[in-house]
Amino acid sequence: MEQNVLEGIKLNWNPNTTIALNFAIAFIMFGVALGLKRQNFIDLFKFPKATIVGVISQFILLPCFTFILVWIFDPLPGLALGMILVAACPGGNVSNFFTSLAGGNVALSISLTVIASFMAVIFTPLNFQFWGGLMENTSGLLRQVNIDFFQMVRLVAITIVIPLILGIGFGFKFPILASKIRTPVKYLSIAILLAIIVLAFWSNYELFLEYYHLIVILVLVHNALALAIGFYFSKAIGVSRQDVKTITIETGIQNSGLGLLIVFSVFNGQGGMALITAWWGIWHLVSGFAVSQFFLRKSKQAVTT
């Protein structure tokens, strides 16, 4: 009975909120691109190791281990598909902020966010459909929706790639102005996205209270797994301590705003997917801050010993 109720619910979601979410994500990606410098591109070619490690951690290891986690926990189909969707999304721009707090490599963080966002045009729908189609319960939900691969490609391209290209062009054409507005744009975009997620969550607060026991532990374990993948994989490969911090945060902070947009644009606000994605959007801010403070404390201890 619980499964039927959860899978049948649709979250309260105003169509105007979808428009606002589109704008917020586009604005965020425009702001991220403003932080790019020519040196970022030069460093990518001169020191590609950390970038490659970050990309593998995010687009190969995280979706793969998420599938294993879903197989072990065997949650309801909507919840499982929500976890796979989050894992298929690129890193969120707030990762740049947490990397800065942690004393990580901010230039690498920005570069990874931009590269992952470009790659998301193909890898987000590809990973989502591939891993989601491997299990009977999630593949059945995919078949019900009859998801169009190219619909997701268009959605990601419009909200992520085009604003990135515009931001990069603006930054190179007007470098002084871009430098002045970069910080205000970053904090304003984060505030707008957080406000949309919190308002969406608050308008469905009663649903969350009813089903929190199905959601909270899944997101907590999933997010901890993402952070662990970034940390241990980058450490095993042997990148610098600064880069380990960056890759850990980049893997653990996902673009849940894009995930929500996909849920409401493609899946018509499917209950289990929406609740998982919305709670991810709130929880990874808590875990991101905690991890950045942990890294910062460790760095201070290393200096004093």
C-alpha positions in Angstrom: 0.0 0.0 0.0 2.8 2.4 1.0 4.6 1.8 -2.3 1.5 2.5 -4.3 0.8 5.7 -2.4 4.4 7.0 -2.7 4.8 6.1 -6.4 1.4 7.7 -7.2 1.9 11.0 -5.5 2.9 14.2 -7.4 4.5 17.0 -5.5 2.9 20.5 -5.3 4.8 22.3 -8.0 3.8 25.5 -9.8 4.7 25.6 -13.5 6.1 29.0 -12.9 8.6 27.4 -10.5 9.9 25.3 -13.3 10.6 28.5 -15.3 12.3 30.0 -12.2 14.4 26.9 -11.8 15.5 27.0 -15.4 16.5 30.6 -15.0 18.3 29.9 -11.7 20.4 27.0 -13.1 21.3 29.0 -16.2 22.3 32.0 -14.0 24.4 29.7 -11.8 26.3 28.3 -14.8 26.8 31.7 -16.3 28.3 32.8 -12.9 30.6 29.7 -12.7 31.9 30.5 -16.2 32.8 34.0 -15.2 35.4 32.6 -12.8 37.3 30.9 -15.6 40.7 32.3 -16.6 43.0 31.5 -19.5 45.3 29.9 -16.9 42.6 27.3 -16.1 42.6 26.1 -19.7 46.4 26.1 -19.8 46.6 24.1 -16.5 44.1 21.5 -17.9 46.5 20.6 -20.6 49.7 20.9 -18.5 48.4 19.0 -15.5 45.5 16.8 -16.7 45.8 14.0 -14.0 43.6 15.6 -11.3 41.0 16.6 -13.9 40.8 13.1 -15.3 40.6 11.6 -11.8 37.7 14.0 -11.0 35.8 13.2 -14.2 36.2 9.4 -13.6 35.1 9.7 -10.0 32.0 11.7 -10.9 30.8 10.1 -14.2 31.9 6.5 -13.9 32.5 5.5 -10.3 29.6 7.4 -8.6 26.9 6.1 -10.9 28.3 2.5 -10.7 28.5 2.5 -6.9 25.1 4.1 -6.7 23.7 1.2 -8.7 25.3 -1.2 -6.2 23.9 0.8 -3.3 20.4 0.6 -4.9 20.8 -3.1 -5.4 21.7 -3.6 -1.8 19.0 -1.4 -0.3 16.3 -2.2 -2.9 14.3 0.9 -2.2 11.0 1.7 -4.0 11.4 2.3 -7.7 10.9 6.1 -7.6 13.5 6.4 -4.8 15.9 4.2 -6.6 15.6 6.1 -9.8 16.0 9.4 -7.9 19.3 8.2 -6.5 20.5 7.2 -10.0 19.4 10.5 -11.4 21.3 12.5 -8.7 24.4 10.4 -9.4 24.1 11.0 -13.1 24.0 14.8 -12.7 27.2 16.9 -12.9 28.7 18.6 -9.8 26.9 21.6 -8.3 28.4 25.1 -8.4 28.3 25.3 -4.6 31.2 22.9 -4.6 33.4 25.8 -5.6 32.4 27.6 -2.4 33.0 24.5 -0.2 36.4 23.9 -1.9 37.4 27.4 -1.1 36.4 26.9 2.6 38.3 23.6 2.8 41.5 25.1 1.4 41.3 23.0 -1.8 42.2 23.8 -5.4 39.6 26.3 -6.4 40.9 26.6 -9.9 40.5 22.8 -10.3 37.1 22.9 -8.8 35.8 25.5 -11.2 37.4 23.6 -14.1 35.8 20.3 -13.1 32.4 22.0 -12.6 32.6 23.5 -16.1 34.0 20.3 -17.8 31.4 18.1 -16.0 28.6 20.5 -17.0 29.6 20.2 -20.7 29.9 16.4 -20.4 26.5 16.2 -18.7 24.8 16.9 -22.1 25.7 13.3 -23.0 26.6 11.6 -19.8 23.7 12.6 -17.6 21.0 11.0 -19.9 23.3 8.2 -20.8 24.2 7.2 -17.2 20.6 7.7 -16.1 19.1 5.5 -18.8 21.9 2.9 -18.6 22.0 2.3 -14.9 18.3 2.9 -14.4 17.5 0.3 -17.1 19.6 -2.5 -15.5 17.1 -3.2 -12.7 13.6 -4.4 -13.2 11.9 -2.1 -10.8 13.6 1.1 -12.2 13.4 0.0 -15.8 9.7 -0.5 -15.4 9.2 3.1 -14.3 11.4 4.3 -17.2 9.1 2.3 -19.6 6.0 3.9 -18.1 7.4 7.4 -18.7 8.8 6.5 -22.1 11.6 8.9 -21.6 13.2 10.5 -24.6 17.0 10.6 -24.5 17.2 13.6 -26.7 14.6 15.5 -24.6 17.1 15.2 -21.7 20.0 16.2 -23.9 18.1 19.4 -25.0 17.1 20.2 -21.4 20.7 19.9 -20.2 22.1 21.8 -23.2 19.7 24.7 -22.8 20.1 25.1 -19.0 23.8 24.2 -18.6 25.8 24.4 -21.8 24.5 27.6 -23.4 24.8 29.7 -20.3 28.4 28.3 -19.8 29.3 29.4 -23.3 27.8 32.8 -22.8 29.6 33.2 -19.5 33.0 32.2 -20.9 32.5 34.6 -23.8 31.5 37.4 -21.5 34.5 36.8 -19.2 37.0 36.9 -22.1 35.3 39.9 -23.8 34.8 41.9 -20.6 37.4 40.6 -18.1 37.3 43.6 -15.7 33.5 43.7 -15.5 33.4 39.9 -15.1 35.8 40.0 -12.2 33.7 42.7 -10.5 30.4 40.9 -10.8 31.6 37.3 -10.4 31.3 37.1 -6.6 27.9 38.9 -6.4 26.5 36.6 -9.2 27.8 33.5 -7.4 26.2 34.2 -4.1 23.0 35.5 -5.6 22.7 32.4 -7.8 23.2 30.1 -4.9 20.6 32.0 -2.8 18.1 31.8 -5.7 18.6 28.1 -6.2 18.5 27.4 -2.4 15.3 29.4 -2.1 13.6 27.5 -4.9 14.6 24.1 -3.4 13.6 25.1 0.2 10.2 26.6 -1.0 9.5 23.5 -3.0 10.4 21.3 -0.1 8.4 23.4 2.3 5.3 23.3 0.1 5.5 19.5 0.3 6.6 19.3 4.0 3.7 17.1 5.0 4.6 14.5 2.4 8.2 14.6 3.6 7.1 14.0 7.2 5.0 11.1 6.0 7.8 9.4 4.1 11.0 10.8 5.8 11.9 7.3 7.1 12.2 6.1 3.4 14.3 9.1 2.3 16.6 10.4 5.0 18.8 7.3 5.5 19.0 6.7 1.7 20.3 10.2 1.0 22.6 10.3 4.0 24.3 7.0 3.0 24.3 7.9 -0.7 25.9 11.3 -0.1 28.5 9.7 2.3 29.3 7.1 -0.4 29.8 9.9 -3.0 32.2 11.8 -0.7 34.1 8.5 0.1 34.5 7.7 -3.6 36.0 11.1 -4.3 38.3 10.9 -1.3 39.6 7.3 -1.6 39.9 7.2 -5.4 41.8 10.4 -5.6 44.0 9.5 -2.7 44.7 6.0 -4.3 45.7 7.7 -7.6 48.1 9.9 -5.7 47.0 13.5 -6.5 48.0 16.3 -4.2 46.3 16.9 -0.8 44.7 20.0 -2.2 43.3 18.1 -5.2 42.0 15.3 -3.0 39.9 17.8 -1.1 38.6 19.3 -4.3 37.7 15.9 -6.0 36.1 14.7 -2.7 33.8 17.8 -2.7 33.2 17.8 -6.4 32.0 14.1 -6.2 29.9 14.7 -3.1 28.1 17.9 -4.2 25.7 17.2 -7.1 23.6 19.5 -9.2 20.4 18.6 -7.6 18.7 21.7 -9.1 19.2 20.1 -12.5 17.9 16.8 -11.1 14.7 18.5 -9.9 14.3 20.2 -13.3 14.5 16.8 -15.0 12.0 15.3 -12.5 9.4 18.0 -13.1 10.1 18.5 -16.8 10.3 14.8 -17.9 8.7 12.8 -15.0 5.9 15.2 -14.2 7.0 15.5 -10.6 7.1 11.8 -9.8 6.9 11.6 -6.0 9.8 9.3 -5.0 12.3 10.9 -7.4 11.3 14.4 -6.4 11.6 13.8 -2.7 15.0 12.2 -3.0 16.3 14.9 -5.2 14.9 17.8 -3.1 16.3 16.3 0.1 19.7 15.8 -1.6 19.6 19.5 -2.5 19.3 20.4 1.2 21.4 17.7 2.7 24.6 18.1 0.6 24.8 21.7 1.8 25.1 20.4 5.3 27.5 17.6 4.5 29.6 19.9 2.2 30.0 22.4 5.0 30.9 19.7 7.5 33.5 18.1 5.1 35.1 21.4 4.3 35.4 22.2 8.0 36.9 18.7 8.6 39.5 19.3 5.8 40.3 22.8 7.2 40.8 21.5 10.7 43.1 18.7 9.4 45.2 21.2 7.5 45.6 23.4 10.6 46.7 20.3 12.6 49.2 19.4 10.0 50.7 22.9 10.1 51.0 22.9 13.9 52.5 19.4 14.2 
